[in-house]
Each structure stands twice: as C-alpha cells, then as structure tokens.
C-alpha cells in the first residue's frame, strides 16, 4: 500500500497543479494567510537569484516565466473542484 498516495505526473497541467498544491499547502491548512508568509517553502527559492540545487529555470519555464509563475500562484485554492485520481 502506498501511504504517500503518490501518483505519476504525466502531463504539464498536472505538474503545474502539483507544484501549486505544494506551495499553497500551508495557506490551505491555515498555517499562514499568504503564500509569501511561509518561509519554509521552495516558492521563495524560485523567486530568488541565490544559488540553489533546484532547477529554477526549468520550473519557471514550465509556467512560462516568472510573471506567469507568480500569477499562477496567486489564484485561489479550489480543492472542492479538484479531480481525485484513482489509486
């Protein structure tokens, strides 16, 4: 049994949605009010120019650039409309 409920990401939309979910998780669970407030998120690393092992440019390119990355992450969380993937 996969307790982590992992799924294979097989398309760009799913990849973008998963990245969004990871970055907005603290907001969704009420640990902070704004994505910018959660200091333990990799979200900040994608906006920084500091050296990182993360593939910053690759990820930002998935979103279409830094402005699109920022815009995508400012949308509301609508988990009631999320698609539940089969296990």
Phi, psi and omega in degrees: 000138180264096183292340180279348182053047180285147175225152177283132177271119186237010175205162185297319180299319179293323178296315178296316181295322179292318177299316177301313180302315180298314183288330182264001185301318180295325177292313181303321183269007174077016179281341175204166182265336186224145180304329180289341184278342185269101188286347182269007183270145174289350178310315182296326180296324180290339180264350184270165173251005179290153178299143181206157174274348177293149178276068187308306184295324178297312181295314179299324176296325176303322182275346182097013179121174186294322180296318179291325175301311179298314180299316180300318183283350178272353180291159179289157177269123180236070183290338178294336179264002182291150178272127177274123181275143177293146177278000000 
